[in-house]
Amino acid sequence: MTGVLLAGAAIGLGVYLLVLRFDTGTGTAAAELARLDASRARAVRDELVEADRTSDVSPRVRRVGASLRTAIETRGYRLPPSVLSDLAIMGRSVEAHLGMSVLGAIAGMFAPWVAMAPFVLAFGVSPIVPLWLAVLGAVGGFVLTSVALAATAHERRRAFRHVVSAFLDLVSMNLAGGRGVPEALASAAQLSEGWAMVRIRDAMETARLQGITPWAALGTLGEQMAVEELRDLAAALALVAEDGAKVRDSLAARAVSMRQRELADAESEAAKRSQSMLIAQLLLCVGFLLFLIYPAISKVVGI
């Protein structure tokens, strides 16, 4: 029975791969245009993968991710906006993320076989158990990459908000010194080499080359990384960019409100950790009490 199931799974996988290999779409003009666009984008991504030497992901993994992205986009699917914003705040490409997801799925697929191999060989456990665990492990490994990305991006987004509050103070001080709004933004962004300030500086430099306003570039950056404070800053600067006094007062007030929010978030996080420590202490106390009363209970019940 086990051999029949494994053979059926192998045949089904082969048929699925053949369908993916020879599937050319619906044949409509829109589908053909989408396929051509995906092919052109794939060629561009392959060039970027070969040229990118600074990524922490190997080129082979990124090539796998590029192939998977092409297959997904050809069929009209896109990654969720939340995942794209997390990738933007982390400075990671979609190809690298998909490649790491594939690696996670492969690791999750083989981990149950490695863990269950002694039980299958020594105790005669049915191979169906590790087979189902391998399927669940592959799905879990693929999803776990996005979960880990979201957790890391959340912490990085909090750090970025802290830098934005300091950036607002610097811009306000430059405005108080008599500089205009574009000059104040550019000067404030030059005072640090941290990753967040570098992202802000690169965005404004790109805006200068493209001929758009710096606050429009900041709004685009906030949209990409899902940082509400940066989008609100861009909207406020777009409204009162001509009046230096109003801009200075507005930026100072926003910096104060952001610091108060960060303080509230820090206090909330500290309260959560205090509760976690309290629960751990209670569990230790319960275990110690059980250790103390076990001899008496064993004598009473005759264990």
C-alpha positions as CSV (number, residue, x, y, z in Angstrom):
1,M,0.0,0.0,0.0
2,T,2.8,2.4,0.9
3,G,4.5,1.7,-2.5
4,V,1.3,2.4,-4.4
5,L,0.9,5.7,-2.6
6,L,4.5,6.8,-3.2
7,A,4.2,5.8,-6.9
8,G,0.9,7.8,-7.2
9,A,2.5,10.8,-5.6
10,A,5.5,10.6,-7.9
11,I,3.2,10.3,-11.0
12,G,1.1,13.2,-9.9
13,L,4.1,15.4,-9.3
14,G,5.4,14.5,-12.8
15,V,2.1,15.3,-14.4
16,Y,2.0,18.6,-12.6
17,L,5.5,19.5,-13.7
18,L,4.7,18.7,-17.3
19,V,1.6,20.9,-17.1
20,L,3.7,23.8,-15.8
21,R,6.4,23.2,-18.4
22,F,4.1,23.2,-21.4
23,D,1.4,25.6,-20.1
24,T,1.5,28.7,-22.4
25,G,-1.6,30.4,-21.0
26,T,-5.1,30.8,-22.4
27,G,-3.9,31.9,-25.8
28,T,-5.6,35.4,-25.6
29,A,-3.7,38.5,-26.6
30,A,-3.6,39.7,-23.0
31,A,-2.1,36.4,-21.9
32,E,0.6,36.5,-24.6
33,L,1.5,40.1,-23.7
34,A,1.8,39.1,-20.0
35,R,4.0,36.2,-21.0
36,L,6.3,38.4,-23.1
37,D,6.4,41.0,-20.3
38,A,7.4,38.2,-17.8
39,S,10.1,37.0,-20.2
40,R,11.6,40.4,-20.5
41,A,11.4,41.0,-16.8
42,R,13.0,37.7,-16.2
43,A,15.9,38.7,-18.4
44,V,16.3,41.9,-16.5
45,R,16.2,40.1,-13.2
46,D,18.8,37.6,-14.3
47,E,21.1,40.5,-15.2
48,L,20.5,42.1,-11.8
49,V,21.1,38.8,-10.0
50,E,24.4,38.3,-11.7
51,A,25.4,41.9,-11.0
52,D,24.4,42.0,-7.4
53,R,27.4,41.1,-5.3
54,T,26.3,42.7,-2.0
55,S,23.3,40.5,-1.1
56,D,23.6,38.0,1.7
57,V,21.8,35.4,-0.5
58,S,23.8,33.4,-3.0
59,P,23.2,34.0,-6.7
60,R,21.9,30.4,-7.2
61,V,19.2,30.9,-4.6
62,R,18.3,34.3,-6.2
63,R,18.1,32.6,-9.6
64,V,15.7,30.0,-8.2
65,G,13.6,32.9,-6.7
66,A,13.7,34.7,-10.1
67,S,12.4,31.7,-11.9
68,L,9.6,31.2,-9.3
69,R,8.7,34.8,-9.5
70,T,8.4,34.7,-13.3
71,A,6.2,31.6,-13.0
72,I,4.0,33.3,-10.5
73,E,3.7,36.6,-12.3
74,T,3.0,34.9,-15.6
75,R,-0.2,33.4,-14.1
76,G,-1.3,36.8,-12.8
77,Y,-0.4,36.3,-9.1
78,R,1.4,38.9,-7.0
79,L,2.9,38.8,-3.5
80,P,0.8,40.4,-0.8
81,P,1.5,44.1,-0.2
82,S,2.5,43.4,3.4
83,V,5.3,41.1,2.2
84,L,6.5,43.7,-0.3
85,S,6.6,46.4,2.3
86,D,8.5,44.1,4.7
87,L,11.0,43.3,1.9
88,A,11.4,47.1,1.2
89,I,12.1,47.9,4.9
90,M,14.6,45.0,5.0
91,G,16.3,46.0,1.7
92,R,15.8,42.5,0.3
93,S,14.6,41.6,-3.2
94,V,11.6,39.5,-4.0
95,E,13.9,37.0,-5.8
96,A,16.0,36.5,-2.6
97,H,12.9,36.0,-0.5
98,L,11.3,33.5,-2.8
99,G,14.6,31.6,-3.1
100,M,14.9,31.5,0.7
101,S,11.3,30.3,0.9
102,V,12.1,27.4,-1.5
103,L,15.1,26.5,0.7
104,G,12.9,26.6,3.8
105,A,10.4,24.3,2.0
106,I,13.2,21.8,1.1
107,A,14.5,21.8,4.6
108,G,11.1,21.3,6.1
109,M,10.4,18.4,3.7
110,F,13.6,16.5,4.5
111,A,13.7,17.2,8.3
112,P,10.9,14.7,9.2
113,W,12.6,12.0,7.2
114,V,15.9,12.5,9.0
115,A,14.1,12.7,12.4
116,M,11.9,9.6,11.7
117,A,14.5,7.4,10.0
118,P,15.6,5.6,13.2
119,F,12.0,4.9,14.1
120,V,11.2,3.6,10.6
121,L,14.2,1.4,10.5
122,A,14.4,0.2,14.1
123,F,10.8,0.1,15.2
124,G,8.9,-0.5,12.0
125,V,7.0,2.8,12.0
126,S,5.0,3.2,8.8
127,P,6.6,5.5,6.2
128,I,3.3,7.2,5.7
129,V,3.9,9.1,8.9
130,P,7.1,10.9,7.8
131,L,5.5,11.3,4.3
132,W,2.7,13.4,5.7
133,L,5.1,15.1,8.1
134,A,7.3,16.0,5.1
135,V,4.3,17.6,3.3
136,L,3.4,19.6,6.4
137,G,7.1,20.5,6.9
138,A,7.4,21.7,3.3
139,V,4.4,24.0,3.7
140,G,5.6,25.1,7.1
141,G,9.1,25.8,5.9
142,F,7.8,27.9,3.0
143,V,5.5,29.9,5.2
144,L,8.0,30.3,8.1
145,T,10.3,32.4,5.9
146,S,7.5,35.0,5.5
147,V,6.7,34.8,9.3
148,A,10.4,35.4,10.2
149,L,10.5,38.2,7.6
150,A,7.5,39.9,9.2
151,A,8.9,39.7,12.7
152,T,12.3,41.1,11.7
153,A,10.7,43.8,9.6
154,H,8.5,44.9,12.5
155,E,11.6,45.5,14.7
156,R,13.4,47.3,11.8
157,R,10.3,49.5,11.2
158,R,10.3,50.5,14.9
159,A,14.0,51.5,14.6
160,F,13.2,53.5,11.4
161,R,10.4,55.4,13.2
162,H,12.9,56.3,16.0
163,V,15.3,57.7,13.3
164,V,12.4,59.6,11.7
165,S,11.7,61.4,15.0
166,A,15.4,62.4,15.2
167,F,15.3,63.5,11.6
168,L,12.4,65.8,12.3
169,D,14.3,67.5,15.1
170,L,17.3,68.0,12.8
171,V,15.1,69.5,10.0
172,S,13.4,71.8,12.5
173,M,16.8,73.1,13.8
174,N,18.0,73.6,10.2
175,L,14.8,75.6,9.4
176,A,15.4,77.7,12.6
177,G,18.8,78.5,11.1
178,G,17.2,80.1,8.1
179,R,17.5,77.4,5.5
180,G,14.7,76.4,3.1
181,V,12.8,73.2,3.4
182,P,14.7,71.3,0.6
183,E,18.1,72.4,2.0
184,A,17.0,71.6,5.6
185,L,16.0,68.1,4.5
186,A,19.2,67.4,2.6
187,S,21.4,68.8,5.4
188,A,19.6,66.8,8.1
189,A,20.0,63.6,6.1
190,Q,23.8,64.1,5.9
191,L,24.4,63.9,9.6
192,S,24.3,60.2,10.1
193,E,25.5,57.0,8.3
194,G,22.9,54.7,9.8
195,W,21.0,52.5,7.5
196,A,17.7,54.4,8.0
197,M,19.2,57.8,7.4
198,V,21.0,56.4,4.3
199,R,17.7,55.2,2.9
200,I,16.2,58.7,3.5
201,R,19.3,60.3,1.9
202,D,19.1,58.0,-1.1
203,A,15.4,58.7,-1.6
204,M,16.0,62.5,-1.7
205,E,19.0,62.1,-4.0
206,T,16.8,60.0,-6.4
207,A,14.2,62.8,-6.2
208,R,16.8,65.4,-7.1
209,L,17.8,63.3,-10.2
210,Q,14.2,62.7,-11.2
211,G,13.2,66.3,-10.7
212,I,10.6,65.8,-8.0
213,T,10.2,67.3,-4.6
214,P,12.0,65.7,-1.6
215,W,8.8,65.3,0.3
216,A,7.2,63.4,-2.6
217,A,10.2,61.1,-2.5
218,L,9.8,60.7,1.3
219,G,6.1,59.9,0.8
220,T,7.0,57.2,-1.8
221,L,9.6,55.7,0.6
222,G,7.0,55.6,3.4
223,E,4.5,54.0,1.0
224,Q,7.0,51.3,0.0
225,M,8.0,50.5,3.6
226,A,4.6,51.0,5.2
227,V,5.9,53.7,7.6
228,E,2.9,55.9,8.3
229,E,4.9,58.7,10.0
230,L,7.0,59.2,6.8
231,R,3.9,59.5,4.7
232,D,2.3,61.9,7.1
233,L,5.5,64.0,7.1
234,A,5.4,64.1,3.3
235,A,1.8,65.2,3.3
236,A,2.4,67.9,5.8
237,L,5.5,69.2,3.9
238,A,3.5,69.3,0.7
239,L,0.8,71.5,2.4
240,V,3.0,74.0,4.2
241,A,6.3,73.9,2.4
242,E,6.2,77.6,1.5
243,D,5.9,78.8,5.1
244,G,9.1,78.1,7.1
245,A,7.6,79.0,10.5
246,K,4.6,76.7,10.1
247,V,6.8,73.9,8.9
248,R,9.2,74.3,11.9
249,D,6.4,74.3,14.4
250,S,4.7,71.3,12.7
251,L,7.9,69.3,12.6
252,A,8.7,70.0,16.2
253,A,5.2,68.9,17.3
254,R,5.4,65.7,15.2
255,A,8.7,64.8,16.7
256,V,7.3,65.2,20.2
257,S,4.3,63.1,19.4
258,M,6.5,60.4,17.8
259,R,8.7,60.3,20.9
260,Q,5.7,60.0,23.2
261,R,4.4,57.1,21.1
262,E,7.7,55.4,21.1
263,L,7.8,55.8,24.9
264,A,4.3,54.3,25.2
265,D,5.3,51.4,22.9
266,A,8.4,50.8,25.0
267,E,6.4,50.8,28.3
268,S,3.9,48.4,26.7
269,E,6.7,46.0,25.6
270,A,8.2,46.1,29.1
271,A,4.8,45.3,30.6
272,K,4.4,42.3,28.3
273,R,7.9,41.0,29.2
274,S,7.2,41.5,32.9
275,Q,4.0,39.4,32.6
276,S,6.0,36.7,30.8
277,M,8.6,36.7,33.6
278,L,5.8,36.5,36.2
279,I,4.2,33.5,34.5
280,A,7.6,31.8,34.4
281,Q,8.1,32.4,38.1
282,L,4.6,31.1,38.9
283,L,5.3,27.9,36.9
284,L,8.5,27.4,38.8
285,C,6.7,27.9,42.1
286,V,4.0,25.3,41.1
287,G,6.7,22.8,40.1
288,F,8.5,23.4,43.4
289,L,5.3,22.9,45.4
290,L,4.6,19.7,43.5
291,F,8.1,18.5,44.3
292,L,7.5,19.2,48.0
293,I,4.1,17.6,48.4
294,Y,4.7,14.5,46.2
295,P,6.2,12.4,49.0
296,A,3.2,13.1,51.3
297,I,0.7,12.4,48.6
298,S,2.5,9.2,47.6
299,K,2.3,7.9,51.1
300,V,-1.4,8.7,51.4
301,V,-2.5,7.1,48.2
302,G,0.1,4.2,48.6
303,I,2.1,4.8,45.4
